[in-house]
Amino acid sequence: MAIEAHTIEALIQEALPSAKVVIDDLAGDGNHYAATVIADEFKGLNRVKQHQMVYAALKGKMDGANGELHALALTTKAPE
Amino acid sequence: MTTATDTIKSDITSNDVVLFMKGTSQMPQCGFSSRIAGVLNYMGVEFKDVNVLADEGVRQGIKDFSDWPTIPQLYVKGEFVGGCDIVTEMTISGELDTLLEENGIAFSKDAADKIRESNG
């Protein structure tokens, strides 16, 4: 099952309203994406916590065999 | 009865560095697992590899345990460090060196520098 880039972006944006989200479809198959997320909400949080917030925003779409999204390479940061 | 969570806790407390991965250190079965195992092997870091494909309970258990949906997952001294992206970033930035140094874990600084040179 595949997922559209704009769906990923919308889910992240919904959970993190300040976020700037850039998505790349790495393999062109709707399954392997890279996302860069820059959000005020990340301030003061370590990378694990930042990534956990993004995963939470994706609401289970990453989950194992039933997940629509096989791989999401994530880069997260707070704005400089 | 030993649960998956007990196994996970025991692994991460009795080993300084643990990589939960698909496949083994010598025979990774996923590119992301392979990348971290490759970095650790190259840097000469001694670590325990846990093949989640060999145990469905651990495969799901580690995701619940660390609240992290993907494999691989790296633990140092019982603390979750991150998955493939975070560990890669930390390798390039030198933060991984610092983390290992702070925890008294042996590794080759030269090898780490070489990784950075070829990915700088």
N, CA and C atoms of all chains as a GROMACS GRO file, in nm:
protein
  600
    1MET      N    1   0.083  -0.120   0.000
    1MET     CA    2   0.000   0.000   0.000
    1MET      C    3   0.087   0.125   0.000
    2ALA      N    4   0.050   0.218  -0.078
    2ALA     CA    5   0.130   0.339  -0.087
    2ALA      C    6   0.057   0.456  -0.021
    3ILE      N    7   0.130   0.562  -0.005
    3ILE     CA    8   0.073   0.682   0.057
    3ILE      C    9   0.126   0.802  -0.020
    4GLU      N   10   0.043   0.904  -0.032
    4GLU     CA   11   0.084   1.022  -0.108
    4GLU      C   12   0.168   1.116  -0.022
    5ALA      N   13   0.264   1.180  -0.085
    5ALA     CA   14   0.350   1.274  -0.012
    5ALA      C   15   0.268   1.382   0.057
    6HIS      N   16   0.164   1.431  -0.011
    6HIS     CA   17   0.089   1.541   0.051
    6HIS      C   18   0.008   1.493   0.172
    7THR      N   19  -0.023   1.363   0.177
    7THR     CA   20  -0.090   1.308   0.295
    7THR      C   21   0.004   1.310   0.416
    8ILE      N   22   0.128   1.271   0.390
    8ILE     CA   23   0.228   1.274   0.497
    8ILE      C   24   0.245   1.416   0.547
    9GLU      N   25   0.258   1.507   0.452
    9GLU     CA   26   0.279   1.648   0.487
    9GLU      C   27   0.162   1.700   0.569
   10ALA      N   28   0.040   1.667   0.526
   10ALA     CA   29  -0.080   1.716   0.595
   10ALA      C   30  -0.088   1.662   0.738
   11LEU      N   31  -0.054   1.535   0.756
   11LEU     CA   32  -0.059   1.475   0.890
   11LEU      C   33   0.041   1.543   0.983
   12ILE      N   34   0.161   1.567   0.932
   12ILE     CA   35   0.263   1.632   1.015
   12ILE      C   36   0.221   1.775   1.047
   13GLN      N   37   0.170   1.843   0.945
   13GLN     CA   38   0.128   1.983   0.961
   13GLN      C   39   0.015   1.996   1.064
   14GLU      N   40  -0.072   1.897   1.064
   14GLU     CA   41  -0.186   1.899   1.156
   14GLU      C   42  -0.139   1.890   1.301
   15ALA      N   43  -0.040   1.802   1.324
   15ALA     CA   44   0.010   1.780   1.460
   15ALA      C   45   0.106   1.890   1.503
   16LEU      N   46   0.181   1.944   1.407
   16LEU     CA   47   0.282   2.046   1.437
   16LEU      C   48   0.256   2.167   1.347
   17PRO      N   49   0.164   2.253   1.390
   17PRO     CA   50   0.119   2.362   1.302
   17PRO      C   51   0.230   2.454   1.253
   18SER      N   52   0.337   2.469   1.332
   18SER     CA   53   0.443   2.563   1.291
   18SER      C   54   0.540   2.497   1.193
   19ALA      N   55   0.523   2.370   1.166
   19ALA     CA   56   0.627   2.294   1.094
   19ALA      C   57   0.642   2.336   0.949
   20LYS      N   58   0.769   2.342   0.908
   20LYS     CA   59   0.801   2.350   0.765
   20LYS      C   60   0.838   2.208   0.725
   21VAL      N   61   0.765   2.154   0.629
   21VAL     CA   62   0.784   2.013   0.592
   21VAL      C   63   0.826   2.002   0.445
   22VAL      N   64   0.934   1.930   0.422
   22VAL     CA   65   0.975   1.902   0.285
   22VAL      C   66   0.981   1.750   0.268
   23ILE      N   67   0.910   1.699   0.168
   23ILE     CA   68   0.905   1.554   0.147
   23ILE      C   69   0.967   1.518   0.011
   24ASP      N   70   1.051   1.416   0.012
   24ASP     CA   71   1.104   1.361  -0.114
   24ASP      C   72   1.059   1.216  -0.127
   25ASP      N   73   1.007   1.180  -0.243
   25ASP     CA   74   0.974   1.040  -0.270
   25ASP      C   75   1.100   0.975  -0.325
   26LEU      N   76   1.169   0.900  -0.238
   26LEU     CA   77   1.304   0.853  -0.271
   26LEU      C   78   1.306   0.752  -0.386
   27ALA      N   79   1.210   0.660  -0.382
   27ALA     CA   80   1.214   0.552  -0.481
   27ALA      C   81   1.108   0.568  -0.589
   28GLY      N   82   1.024   0.671  -0.573
   28GLY     CA   83   0.917   0.692  -0.669
   28GLY      C   84   0.807   0.587  -0.659
   29ASP      N   85   0.802   0.514  -0.547
   29ASP     CA   86   0.706   0.406  -0.532
   29ASP      C   87   0.598   0.436  -0.428
   30GLY      N   88   0.601   0.559  -0.372
   30GLY     CA   89   0.501   0.594  -0.271
   30GLY      C   90   0.521   0.519  -0.140
   31ASN      N   91   0.637   0.459  -0.121
   31ASN     CA   92   0.664   0.380   0.000
   31ASN      C   93   0.787   0.426   0.076
   32HIS      N   94   0.878   0.487   0.003
   32HIS     CA   95   1.005   0.528   0.065
   32HIS      C   96   1.021   0.679   0.050
   33TYR      N   97   1.007   0.746   0.162
   33TYR     CA   98   1.015   0.892   0.160
   33TYR      C   99   1.125   0.943   0.250
   34ALA      N  100   1.170   1.063   0.221
   34ALA     CA  101   1.256   1.136   0.314
   34ALA      C  102   1.181   1.263   0.352
   35ALA      N  103   1.177   1.293   0.478
   35ALA     CA  104   1.109   1.415   0.524
   35ALA      C  105   1.204   1.498   0.608
   36THR      N  106   1.204   1.627   0.580
   36THR     CA  107   1.273   1.722   0.667
   36THR      C  108   1.166   1.806   0.734
   37VAL      N  109   1.170   1.811   0.865
   37VAL     CA  110   1.069   1.884   0.940
   37VAL      C  111   1.138   1.983   1.032
   38ILE      N  112   1.104   2.110   1.015
   38ILE     CA  113   1.160   2.214   1.102
   38ILE      C  114   1.042   2.277   1.175
   39ALA      N  115   1.042   2.268   1.307
   39ALA     CA  116   0.924   2.313   1.381
   39ALA      C  117   0.963   2.377   1.514
   40ASP      N  118   0.890   2.484   1.550
   40ASP     CA  119   0.911   2.549   1.681
   40ASP      C  120   0.889   2.451   1.795
   41GLU      N  121   0.795   2.357   1.773
   41GLU     CA  122   0.760   2.261   1.878
   41GLU      C  123   0.880   2.175   1.920
   42PHE      N  124   0.983   2.170   1.836
   42PHE     CA  125   1.098   2.084   1.866
   42PHE      C  126   1.197   2.149   1.962
   43LYS      N  127   1.179   2.280   1.988
   43LYS     CA  128   1.278   2.352   2.069
   43LYS      C  129   1.300   2.283   2.203
   44GLY      N  130   1.426   2.262   2.236
   44GLY     CA  131   1.461   2.205   2.366
   44GLY      C  132   1.445   2.054   2.375
   45LEU      N  133   1.402   1.991   2.266
   45LEU     CA  134   1.385   1.845   2.269
   45LEU      C  135   1.500   1.776   2.196
   46ASN      N  136   1.540   1.659   2.244
   46ASN     CA  137   1.643   1.585   2.173
   46ASN      C  138   1.584   1.521   2.047
   47ARG      N  139   1.671   1.466   1.963
   47ARG     CA  140   1.624   1.414   1.833
   47ARG      C  141   1.525   1.300   1.848
   48VAL      N  142   1.549   1.215   1.948
   48VAL     CA  143   1.456   1.102   1.966
   48VAL      C  144   1.315   1.156   1.991
   49LYS      N  145   1.304   1.255   2.080
   49LYS     CA  146   1.173   1.313   2.111
   49LYS      C  147   1.112   1.380   1.988
   50GLN      N  148   1.197   1.449   1.911
   50GLN     CA  149   1.148   1.516   1.790
   50GLN      C  150   1.092   1.415   1.691
   51HIS      N  151   1.167   1.307   1.671
   51HIS     CA  152   1.120   1.205   1.576
   51HIS      C  153   0.994   1.138   1.627
   52GLN      N  154   0.988   1.116   1.760
   52GLN     CA  155   0.868   1.053   1.816
   52GLN      C  156   0.744   1.138   1.790
   53MET      N  157   0.762   1.271   1.795
   53MET     CA  158   0.647   1.360   1.767
   53MET      C  159   0.601   1.344   1.622
   54VAL      N  160   0.697   1.329   1.532
   54VAL     CA  161   0.660   1.311   1.391
   54VAL      C  162   0.591   1.176   1.371
   55TYR      N  163   0.648   1.071   1.432
   55TYR     CA  164   0.587   0.938   1.419
   55TYR      C  165   0.445   0.940   1.475
   56ALA      N  166   0.428   1.010   1.590
   56ALA     CA  167   0.294   1.018   1.650
   56ALA      C  168   0.198   1.086   1.554
   57ALA      N  169   0.248   1.189   1.485
   57ALA     CA  170   0.164   1.262   1.389
   57ALA      C  171   0.118   1.171   1.276
   58LEU      N  172   0.200   1.072   1.243
   58LEU     CA  173   0.167   0.984   1.131
   58LEU      C  174   0.072   0.871   1.171
   59LYS      N  175   0.036   0.870   1.299
   59LYS     CA  176  -0.073   0.785   1.348
   59LYS      C  177  -0.071   0.642   1.296
   60GLY      N  178   0.036   0.574   1.322
   60GLY     CA  179   0.037   0.430   1.293
   60GLY      C  180   0.064   0.393   1.148
   61LYS      N  181   0.085   0.493   1.064
   61LYS     CA  182   0.108   0.458   0.923
   61LYS      C  183   0.244   0.392   0.899
   62MET      N  184   0.331   0.402   1.002
   62MET     CA  185   0.462   0.339   0.992
   62MET      C  186   0.461   0.196   1.046
   63ASP      N  187   0.348   0.153   1.104
   63ASP     CA  188   0.350   0.031   1.184
   63ASP      C  189   0.356  -0.097   1.103
   64GLY      N  190   0.473  -0.150   1.099
   64GLY     CA  191   0.497  -0.286   1.052
   64GLY      C  192   0.428  -0.323   0.922
   65ALA      N  193   0.384  -0.447   0.917
   65ALA     CA  194   0.332  -0.504   0.793
   65ALA      C  195   0.206  -0.431   0.747
   66ASN      N  196   0.131  -0.374   0.842
   66ASN     CA  197   0.008  -0.306   0.804
   66ASN      C  198   0.031  -0.160   0.769
   67GLY      N  199   0.154  -0.115   0.790
   67GLY     CA  200   0.182   0.026   0.765
   67GLY      C  201   0.185   0.056   0.617
   68GLU      N  202   0.135   0.175   0.582
   68GLU     CA  203   0.134   0.214   0.441
   68GLU      C  204   0.270   0.266   0.400
   69LEU      N  205   0.347   0.305   0.503
   69LEU     CA  206   0.473   0.372   0.477
   69LEU      C  207   0.584   0.280   0.524
   70HIS      N  208   0.661   0.229   0.430
   70HIS     CA  209   0.766   0.135   0.470
   70HIS      C  210   0.885   0.208   0.532
   71ALA      N  211   0.923   0.316   0.470
   71ALA     CA  212   1.043   0.384   0.518
   71ALA      C  213   1.028   0.535   0.506
   72LEU      N  214   1.058   0.602   0.615
   72LEU     CA  215   1.059   0.747   0.614
   72LEU      C  216   1.190   0.792   0.678
   73ALA      N  217   1.280   0.840   0.595
   73ALA     CA  218   1.406   0.895   0.647
   73ALA      C  219   1.374   1.032   0.702
   74LEU      N  220   1.405   1.053   0.828
   74LEU     CA  221   1.362   1.177   0.894
   74LEU      C  222   1.481   1.265   0.931
   75THR      N  223   1.468   1.392   0.905
   75THR     CA  224   1.560   1.491   0.960
   75THR      C  225   1.472   1.593   1.030
   76THR      N  226   1.500   1.617   1.158
   76THR     CA  227   1.418   1.714   1.231
   76THR      C  228   1.508   1.818   1.296
   77LYS      N  229   1.460   1.939   1.303
   77LYS     CA  230   1.530   2.041   1.383
   77LYS      C  231   1.436   2.153   1.423
   78ALA      N  232   1.480   2.225   1.523
   78ALA     CA  233   1.409   2.347   1.562
   78ALA      C  234   1.466   2.460   1.477
   79PRO      N  235   1.386   2.563   1.450
   79PRO     CA  236   1.439   2.675   1.370
   79PRO      C  237   1.557   2.739   1.442
   80GLU      N  238   1.655   2.785   1.366
   80GLU     CA  239   1.775   2.848   1.425
   80GLU      C  240   1.736   2.975   1.496
   81MET      N  241   0.757  -1.719   3.346
   81MET     CA  242   0.762  -1.701   3.201
   81MET      C  243   0.839  -1.574   3.166
   82THR      N  244   0.925  -1.586   3.067
   82THR     CA  245   1.001  -1.470   3.024
   82THR      C  246   0.926  -1.400   2.910
   83THR      N  247   0.897  -1.274   2.928
   83THR     CA  248   0.829  -1.200   2.822
   83THR      C  249   0.932  -1.131   2.734
   84ALA      N  250   0.885  -1.082   2.620
   84ALA     CA  251   0.973  -1.011   2.529
   84ALA      C  252   1.036  -0.890   2.599
   85THR      N  253   0.955  -0.822   2.681
   85THR     CA  254   1.006  -0.704   2.752
   85THR      C  255   1.119  -0.742   2.847
   86ASP      N  256   1.104  -0.856   2.916
   86ASP     CA  257   1.212  -0.903   3.004
   86ASP      C  258   1.340  -0.928   2.926
   87THR      N  259   1.323  -0.993   2.811
   87THR     CA  260   1.439  -1.022   2.725
   87THR      C  261   1.508  -0.893   2.683
   88ILE      N  262   1.427  -0.795   2.640
   88ILE     CA  263   1.481  -0.666   2.595
   88ILE      C  264   1.556  -0.598   2.709
   89LYS      N  265   1.491  -0.592   2.828
   89LYS     CA  266   1.554  -0.526   2.943
   89LYS      C  267   1.684  -0.594   2.979
   90SER      N  268   1.683  -0.726   2.976
   90SER     CA  269   1.803  -0.800   3.011
   90SER      C  270   1.915  -0.774   2.909
   91ASP      N  271   1.880  -0.771   2.781
   91ASP     CA  272   1.980  -0.743   2.677
   91ASP      C  273   2.043  -0.605   2.694
   92ILE      N  274   1.959  -0.504   2.719
   92ILE     CA  275   2.015  -0.368   2.722
   92ILE      C  276   2.083  -0.335   2.855
   93THR      N  277   2.058  -0.416   2.959
   93THR     CA  278   2.129  -0.389   3.084
   93THR      C  279   2.258  -0.471   3.093
   94SER      N  280   2.262  -0.586   3.027
   94SER     CA  281   2.383  -0.668   3.040
   94SER      C  282   2.484  -0.645   2.927
   95ASN      N  283   2.449  -0.558   2.832
   95ASN     CA  284   2.543  -0.524   2.724
   95ASN      C  285   2.551  -0.372   2.711
   96ASP      N  286   2.674  -0.320   2.697
   96ASP     CA  287   2.691  -0.174   2.686
   96ASP      C  288   2.625  -0.120   2.560
   97VAL      N  289   2.644  -0.191   2.450
   97VAL     CA  290   2.591  -0.144   2.322
   97VAL      C  291   2.508  -0.257   2.261
   98VAL      N  292   2.382  -0.226   2.230
   98VAL     CA  293   2.294  -0.328   2.171
   98VAL      C  294   2.228  -0.269   2.048
   99LEU      N  295   2.232  -0.346   1.938
   99LEU     CA  296   2.163  -0.304   1.817
   99LEU      C  297   2.051  -0.405   1.787
  100PHE      N  298   1.927  -0.357   1.796
  100PHE     CA  299   1.814  -0.438   1.753
  100PHE      C  300   1.802  -0.417   1.603
  101MET      N  301   1.815  -0.525   1.528
  101MET     CA  302   1.828  -0.512   1.384
  101MET      C  303   1.758  -0.626   1.310
  102LYS      N  304   1.742  -0.608   1.180
  102LYS     CA  305   1.691  -0.717   1.097
  102LYS      C  306   1.811  -0.792   1.041
  103GLY      N  307   1.824  -0.918   1.080
  103GLY     CA  308   1.942  -0.996   1.044
  103GLY      C  309   2.045  -0.985   1.156
  104THR      N  310   2.167  -1.021   1.124
  104THR     CA  311   2.274  -1.019   1.224
  104THR      C  312   2.382  -0.922   1.180
  105SER      N  313   2.472  -0.896   1.274
  105SER     CA  314   2.584  -0.805   1.247
  105SER      C  315   2.661  -0.850   1.122
  106GLN      N  316   2.680  -0.980   1.108
  106GLN     CA  317   2.755  -1.032   0.994
  106GLN      C  318   2.668  -1.047   0.869
  107MET      N  319   2.537  -1.064   0.891
  107MET     CA  320   2.445  -1.085   0.778
  107MET      C  321   2.318  -1.001   0.796
  108PRO      N  322   2.332  -0.872   0.779
  108PRO     CA  323   2.214  -0.786   0.792
  108PRO      C  324   2.114  -0.816   0.680
  109GLN      N  325   1.986  -0.801   0.711
  109GLN     CA  326   1.885  -0.832   0.609
  109GLN      C  327   1.800  -0.712   0.572
  110CYS      N  328   1.854  -0.594   0.600
  110CYS     CA  329   1.783  -0.472   0.565
  110CYS      C  330   1.888  -0.363   0.554
  111GLY      N  331   1.875  -0.275   0.456
  111GLY     CA  332   1.976  -0.174   0.432
  111GLY      C  333   1.999  -0.079   0.550
  112PHE      N  334   1.890  -0.050   0.622
  112PHE     CA  335   1.902   0.045   0.734
  112PHE      C  336   1.977  -0.021   0.850
  113SER      N  337   1.944  -0.147   0.877
  113SER     CA  338   2.016  -0.222   0.981
  113SER      C  339   2.162  -0.237   0.941
  114SER      N  340   2.183  -0.266   0.814
  114SER     CA  341   2.317  -0.286   0.764
  114SER      C  342   2.403  -0.161   0.783
  115ARG      N  343   2.340  -0.045   0.764
  115ARG     CA  344   2.416   0.080   0.773
  115ARG      C  345   2.472   0.100   0.914
  116ILE      N  346   2.385   0.082   1.016
  116ILE     CA  347   2.433   0.104   1.154
  116ILE      C  348   2.532  -0.006   1.194
  117ALA      N  349   2.500  -0.130   1.162
  117ALA     CA  350   2.593  -0.240   1.196
  117ALA      C  351   2.728  -0.214   1.129
  118GLY      N  352   2.724  -0.167   1.005
  118GLY     CA  353   2.846  -0.138   0.932
  118GLY      C  354   2.930  -0.031   0.999
  119VAL      N  355   2.864   0.076   1.044
  119VAL     CA  356   2.933   0.185   1.112
  119VAL      C  357   2.998   0.134   1.241
  120LEU      N  358   2.922   0.058   1.320
  120LEU     CA  359   2.975   0.008   1.448
  120LEU      C  360   3.090  -0.088   1.424
  121ASN      N  361   3.073  -0.178   1.328
  121ASN     CA  362   3.180  -0.272   1.297
  121ASN      C  363   3.306  -0.199   1.251
  122TYR      N  364   3.286  -0.102   1.163
  122TYR     CA  365   3.399  -0.027   1.109
  122TYR      C  366   3.473   0.049   1.218
  123MET      N  367   3.394   0.105   1.313
  123MET     CA  368   3.454   0.180   1.423
  123MET      C  369   3.508   0.089   1.533
  124GLY      N  370   3.491  -0.040   1.515
  124GLY     CA  371   3.544  -0.135   1.613
  124GLY      C  372   3.468  -0.133   1.745
  125VAL      N  373   3.342  -0.095   1.742
  125VAL     CA  374   3.261  -0.095   1.864
  125VAL      C  375   3.207  -0.236   1.888
  126GLU      N  376   3.232  -0.285   2.008
  126GLU     CA  377   3.179  -0.417   2.042
  126GLU      C  378   3.031  -0.401   2.076
  127PHE      N  379   2.946  -0.478   2.008
  127PHE     CA  380   2.803  -0.466   2.040
  127PHE      C  381   2.731  -0.599   2.026
  128LYS      N  382   2.620  -0.607   2.097
  128LYS     CA  383   2.536  -0.726   2.083
  128LYS      C  384   2.432  -0.698   1.976
  129ASP      N  385   2.423  -0.789   1.880
  129ASP     CA  386   2.320  -0.774   1.778
  129ASP      C  387   2.201  -0.863   1.814
  130VAL      N  388   2.083  -0.805   1.814
  130VAL     CA  389   1.961  -0.882   1.839
  130VAL      C  390   1.882  -0.884   1.709
  131ASN      N  391   1.867  -1.003   1.653
  131ASN     CA  392   1.794  -1.018   1.527
  131ASN      C  393   1.644  -1.026   1.555
  132VAL      N  394   1.573  -0.917   1.526
  132VAL     CA  395   1.429  -0.915   1.557
  132VAL      C  396   1.350  -1.008   1.465
  133LEU      N  397   1.410  -1.044   1.351
  133LEU     CA  398   1.338  -1.136   1.261
  133LEU      C  399   1.330  -1.276   1.320
  134ALA      N  400   1.416  -1.303   1.420
  134ALA     CA  401   1.418  -1.436   1.480
  134ALA      C  402   1.316  -1.449   1.593
  135ASP      N  403   1.255  -1.338   1.634
  135ASP     CA  404   1.163  -1.342   1.747
  135ASP      C  405   1.055  -1.235   1.730
  136GLU      N  406   0.939  -1.277   1.691
  136GLU     CA  407   0.828  -1.185   1.664
  136GLU      C  408   0.792  -1.103   1.788
  137GLY      N  409   0.804  -1.165   1.906
  137GLY     CA  410   0.773  -1.096   2.032
  137GLY      C  411   0.866  -0.978   2.054
  138VAL      N  412   0.995  -1.001   2.029
  138VAL     CA  413   1.093  -0.894   2.046
  138VAL      C  414   1.075  -0.789   1.937
  139ARG      N  415   1.041  -0.834   1.816
  139ARG     CA  416   1.023  -0.742   1.704
  139ARG      C  417   0.916  -0.637   1.736
  140GLN      N  418   0.803  -0.681   1.789
  140GLN     CA  419   0.699  -0.586   1.827
  140GLN      C  420   0.733  -0.521   1.961
  141GLY      N  421   0.790  -0.605   2.052
  141GLY     CA  422   0.819  -0.558   2.187
  141GLY      C  423   0.912  -0.439   2.192
  142ILE      N  424   1.015  -0.439   2.107
  142ILE     CA  425   1.113  -0.330   2.111
  142ILE      C  426   1.049  -0.200   2.061
  143LYS      N  427   0.954  -0.213   1.968
  143LYS     CA  428   0.886  -0.093   1.918
  143LYS      C  429   0.801  -0.030   2.028
  144ASP      N  430   0.732  -0.115   2.103
  144ASP     CA  431   0.650  -0.065   2.214
  144ASP      C  432   0.739  -0.010   2.325
  145PHE      N  433   0.848  -0.084   2.353
  145PHE     CA  434   0.937  -0.049   2.463
  145PHE      C  435   0.996   0.091   2.445
  146SER      N  436   1.039   0.122   2.325
  146SER     CA  437   1.105   0.251   2.302
  146SER      C  438   1.012   0.353   2.238
  147ASP      N  439   0.887   0.314   2.214
  147ASP     CA  440   0.791   0.403   2.147
  147ASP      C  441   0.850   0.453   2.015
  148TRP      N  442   0.896   0.358   1.936
  148TRP     CA  443   0.968   0.389   1.813
  148TRP      C  444   0.924   0.287   1.709
  149PRO      N  445   0.873   0.330   1.593
  149PRO     CA  446   0.806   0.235   1.504
  149PRO      C  447   0.896   0.155   1.411
  150THR      N  448   1.025   0.187   1.410
  150THR     CA  449   1.109   0.123   1.308
  150THR      C  450   1.230   0.051   1.368
  151ILE      N  451   1.284  -0.039   1.292
  151ILE     CA  452   1.408  -0.110   1.322
  151ILE      C  453   1.508  -0.063   1.217
  152PRO      N  454   1.633  -0.043   1.243
  152PRO     CA  455   1.708  -0.072   1.366
  152PRO      C  456   1.689   0.029   1.479
  153GLN      N  457   1.730  -0.015   1.599
  153GLN     CA  458   1.730   0.071   1.716
  153GLN      C  459   1.858   0.045   1.794
  154LEU      N  460   1.927   0.155   1.825
  154LEU     CA  461   2.054   0.144   1.897
  154LEU      C  462   2.038   0.185   2.043
  155TYR      N  463   2.087   0.100   2.132
  155TYR     CA  464   2.089   0.129   2.275
  155TYR      C  465   2.233   0.135   2.324
  156VAL      N  466   2.265   0.238   2.403
  156VAL     CA  467   2.395   0.246   2.468
  156VAL      C  468   2.371   0.259   2.618
  157LYS      N  469   2.428   0.169   2.695
  157LYS     CA  470   2.412   0.166   2.842
  157LYS      C  471   2.264   0.175   2.882
  158GLY      N  472   2.183   0.100   2.813
  158GLY     CA  473   2.042   0.093   2.851
  158GLY      C  474   1.957   0.208   2.802
  159GLU      N  475   2.020   0.306   2.736
  159GLU     CA  476   1.944   0.422   2.687
  159GLU      C  477   1.925   0.412   2.536
  160PHE      N  478   1.804   0.441   2.491
  160PHE     CA  479   1.775   0.442   2.349
  160PHE      C  480   1.841   0.563   2.284
  161VAL      N  481   1.925   0.539   2.186
  161VAL     CA  482   1.998   0.648   2.119
  161VAL      C  483   1.922   0.696   1.995
  162GLY      N  484   1.869   0.600   1.917
  162GLY     CA  485   1.795   0.641   1.799
  162GLY      C  486   1.794   0.531   1.694
  163GLY      N  487   1.733   0.565   1.582
  163GLY     CA  488   1.729   0.473   1.469
  163GLY      C  489   1.834   0.512   1.367
  164CYS      N  490   1.814   0.466   1.247
  164CYS     CA  491   1.915   0.482   1.142
  164CYS      C  492   1.950   0.629   1.114
  165ASP      N  493   1.847   0.714   1.101
  165ASP     CA  494   1.874   0.854   1.065
  165ASP      C  495   1.952   0.925   1.174
  166ILE      N  496   1.908   0.906   1.300
  166ILE     CA  497   1.972   0.975   1.411
  166ILE      C  498   2.115   0.928   1.429
  167VAL      N  499   2.137   0.797   1.422
  167VAL     CA  500   2.272   0.744   1.442
  167VAL      C  501   2.363   0.792   1.328
  168THR      N  502   2.311   0.796   1.206
  168THR     CA  503   2.391   0.846   1.094
  168THR      C  504   2.429   0.993   1.118
  169GLU      N  505   2.330   1.074   1.156
  169GLU     CA  506   2.358   1.216   1.183
  169GLU      C  507   2.463   1.230   1.292
  170MET      N  508   2.449   1.149   1.398
  170MET     CA  509   2.542   1.158   1.512
  170MET      C  510   2.682   1.111   1.475
  171THR      N  511   2.690   1.016   1.382
  171THR     CA  512   2.821   0.970   1.336
  171THR      C  513   2.892   1.082   1.263
  172ILE      N  514   2.818   1.146   1.172
  172ILE     CA  515   2.877   1.254   1.091
  172ILE      C  516   2.913   1.375   1.177
  173SER      N  517   2.828   1.406   1.276
  173SER     CA  518   2.853   1.526   1.357
  173SER      C  519   2.957   1.502   1.466
  174GLY      N  520   2.989   1.375   1.493
  174GLY     CA  521   3.085   1.346   1.600
  174GLY      C  522   3.018   1.323   1.735
  175GLU      N  523   2.886   1.341   1.740
  175GLU     CA  524   2.815   1.319   1.868
  175GLU      C  525   2.822   1.174   1.914
  176LEU      N  526   2.830   1.083   1.816
  176LEU     CA  527   2.839   0.941   1.852
  176LEU      C  528   2.971   0.914   1.925
  177ASP      N  529   3.079   0.976   1.877
  177ASP     CA  530   3.209   0.963   1.943
  177ASP      C  531   3.197   1.008   2.089
  178THR      N  532   3.136   1.126   2.107
  178THR     CA  533   3.121   1.182   2.241
  178THR      C  534   3.042   1.087   2.331
  179LEU      N  535   2.932   1.036   2.276
  179LEU     CA  536   2.848   0.946   2.354
  179LEU      C  537   2.926   0.822   2.398
  180LEU      N  538   3.004   0.765   2.305
  180LEU     CA  539   3.081   0.645   2.336
  180LEU      C  540   3.190   0.678   2.438
  181GLU      N  541   3.257   0.791   2.418
  181GLU     CA  542   3.362   0.833   2.512
  181GLU      C  543   3.305   0.850   2.651
  182GLU      N  544   3.193   0.921   2.661
  182GLU     CA  545   3.133   0.948   2.791
  182GLU      C  546   3.095   0.819   2.864
  183ASN      N  547   3.065   0.716   2.785
  183ASN     CA  548   3.024   0.590   2.846
  183ASN      C  549   3.138   0.488   2.855
  184GLY      N  550   3.259   0.535   2.825
  184GLY     CA  551   3.376   0.448   2.837
  184GLY      C  552   3.374   0.329   2.744
  185ILE      N  553   3.317   0.349   2.625
  185ILE     CA  554   3.311   0.239   2.528
  185ILE      C  555   3.420   0.258   2.422
  186ALA      N  556   3.500   0.152   2.404
  186ALA     CA  557   3.615   0.160   2.313
  186ALA      C  558   3.570   0.168   2.168
  187PHE      N  559   3.637   0.252   2.091
  187PHE     CA  560   3.612   0.259   1.947
  187PHE      C  561   3.733   0.324   1.880
  188SER      N  562   3.744   0.310   1.751
  188SER     CA  563   3.855   0.370   1.678
  188SER      C  564   3.817   0.508   1.629
  189LYS      N  565   3.882   0.606   1.687
  189LYS     CA  566   3.858   0.745   1.646
  189LYS      C  567   3.902   0.765   1.499
  190ASP      N  568   4.010   0.697   1.461
  190ASP     CA  569   4.058   0.708   1.323
  190ASP      C  570   3.951   0.662   1.224
  191ALA      N  571   3.890   0.548   1.258
  191ALA     CA  572   3.786   0.494   1.170
  191ALA      C  573   3.668   0.592   1.162
  192ALA      N  574   3.630   0.648   1.277
  192ALA     CA  575   3.520   0.744   1.280
  192ALA      C  576   3.554   0.865   1.193
  193ASP      N  577   3.679   0.912   1.203
  193ASP     CA  578   3.722   1.026   1.122
  193ASP      C  579   3.718   0.993   0.974
  194LYS      N  580   3.755   0.868   0.942
  194LYS     CA  581   3.752   0.826   0.801
  194LYS      C  582   3.609   0.828   0.746
  195ILE      N  583   3.515   0.782   0.828
  195ILE     CA  584   3.375   0.785   0.785
  195ILE      C  585   3.335   0.930   0.756
  196ARG      N  586   3.377   1.020   0.846
  196ARG     CA  587   3.341   1.161   0.827
  196ARG      C  588   3.408   1.221   0.703
  197GLU      N  589   3.534   1.183   0.682
  197GLU     CA  590   3.603   1.235   0.562
  197GLU      C  591   3.531   1.195   0.433
  198SER      N  592   3.487   1.069   0.430
  198SER     CA  593   3.427   1.023   0.305
  198SER      C  594   3.280   1.062   0.293
  199ASN      N  595   3.223   1.120   0.399
  199ASN     CA  596   3.083   1.165   0.393
  199ASN      C  597   3.069   1.313   0.422
  200GLY      N  598   3.182   1.384   0.426
  200GLY     CA  599   3.178   1.524   0.465
  200GLY      C  600   3.127   1.616   0.356
   0.00000   0.00000   0.00000
